[in-house]
């Protein structure tokens, strides 16, 4: 049996947008053992993918090389970094496929340049174009969905403290303050939606988002349940799947919600929404078209106009439309 390894991207959003390519790899090697090598912070994403036989978590460069040596016949490297390709080459993997970026062409046995036509398109097509460029078949409709294992769903329901229609609020973002909408506007929008649709608000995010979560909670008239820092990735997926709607910044939880089919409204500012939008028909992006966006900066050097220009009323209107459609 051929042993195939996919080296995963390093960020939650990228892992979700790479899922169609991962499923393409499985279709190209249907009888093979398919493993994924991923950072511990994103490994659980792949444990929710039925097409994957096993998940390896990265440790250190040398330890990963030793663990892979002699255990993989073919590797597909999705990240563009030189180090990711070097690691697979040092492990002696006979076949190594990937983009010829970062000067790493000689480390790969099959390589291709980044096609010009994928620029400005979803990352879904960026990853799939690489597979096509190295000679694999990419024909099926892209599938970026996840199924939540029952244990994660049960853990999520315990955290949510009972049943009810839940409105999620994700006010954080890992890539700096420029991606964050104003906390008080999250609060205003969530209050209106909770009252209008009879929803119970819950704030999600990691432990680093506790401070901004408290700002949102303090500004709300309807006391929210705050789960920031209380969920591992699997439990967060379970919580997101229970929501009627998620209000969010452009962030990892946005993509996770899209993957489990939860309707969402995302406020988008400095990022290129064309490349990183959630891959679902159940999402609405609210953005203020300003000349400086997308700047892709971590922190705004001027007046944050791409975010301050988005009002709570616009977000509520977008959410109303999604909730009524649902």
QUIMO-V877806 format. One line per field, one symbol per residue. ss: DSSP state (A for helix, B for strand, O for the rest). phi: phi as a letter, one per 40 degrees, with the letter a starting at -180 (. if undefined). burial: 1 if it has 24 or more other C-alpha atoms within 12 Angstrom, else 0. A space follows every 50 residues. Layout:
ss: ???
phi: ???
burial: ???
This chain:
ss: OOBBBBBOOOOAAAAAAOAAAAAAAAAAOOOOBBBBBBOOOOAAAAAOOO OOOBBBBOOOAAAAAAAAOOOOOBBBBOOOOAAAAAAAAAOOOOBBBBBO OOOOAAAOOBBBOOOAAAOOOOAAAAAAAAAAAOOOOOOOOOOOOOOOOA AAAAAAAAAOOOOOOBBBBBOOOOOOAAAOOOAAAAAAAAAAAAAAAOOB BBBOOOAAAAAAAAAAAAOOOOOOBBOOOOOOAAAAAAAAAABBBBBBBO OAAAAAAAAOOOOBBBBBOOOOAAAAOOOOOOBBBBBOOOOOOOOOOOOO OOOOAAAAOOOAAAAAAAAAAAAAAO
phi: .cbbbbcccbbddccccccdccccddccbccccbbbbacdcbdcdccbbc cccabbccbadcccdcccdgbbcabbbcccccccccdccccgccbbbicc bfgbdccbcbaacccccccgbdddcccccccccchccbbcccbbcbbcdd ccccccccccfhcicbbcbbccacchccccccdccdccccdcccccbgbb cbcbiccccccccccccccccccccbbdgbbcccccdcccccccabcacc adddccccccgccabbcbbccccccbcccacbbbcbabcbccbccgccbc cbbfccbccccccccccccdcccccc
burial: 00111111111111111111111111011000111111111111111110 11011111000001100100111111111110111111111111111111 10010011111111000000011111111111010101000111111110 01101110110000111111111110111111111111111111001011 11111100100111111001010111110111111111111111111111 11111111111111111111111111111101111111000011110001 00011111011101110111011000
